[in-house]
């Protein structure tokens, strides 16, 4: 197995998500969505599942690759049971046992019919792709698919998602800008208050210096007056 194949192997969480999704949509899992409406519903469900699985930790793949993976997974489980003499107890993985029990047993729930495993037409769960598009013999067929063309509704959903994401980012940026503006306004207000306090302090200091100047002038005048009085007193003293 190539290093690329190992690196692209789905995580356990992704496989569990696929099986759980298929359990909720057994018509999709069993390839029973037929006709125009069925094809439409099948495409929508696969598109939804692709988005779910690609948002889980593990490799990100195009929709057709997940379709191929599901078909191969069922085929692998079926082959293991066949090679084990149609005994599903050969399966060691709980996930594979669940796939067998939910999607590969007969309708009455029995493990086998006439000692053979119920076979399904290859890849019937996705009729909107041709079998010759799926069966390829390249080294890594699971990843050898281009992204399938999206229909109008799917393209619209993708555009809407991108638009919502952009609008969310824009709203976040606007919120951050508003917060920054508010912080700046508060800082300017505090600066104005500080400037006003400083101005009052300078004014009080100026008044203090004026008071000191006036007091100094009064003290000087008082000293001059005392000196003058003393001089008159001594000049008028009899000898």
Secondary structure as UniProt FT lines:
FT   HELIX           3..7
FT   HELIX           12..24
FT   HELIX           26..29
FT   TURN            30..31
FT   HELIX           35..54
FT   HELIX           63..83
FT   TURN            84..85
FT   HELIX           88..90
FT   HELIX           94..99
FT   HELIX           100..104
FT   TURN            107..108
FT   TURN            114..115
FT   TURN            122..125
FT   TURN            127..128
FT   HELIX           131..134
FT   TURN            139..140
FT   HELIX           141..143
FT   HELIX           152..235
//
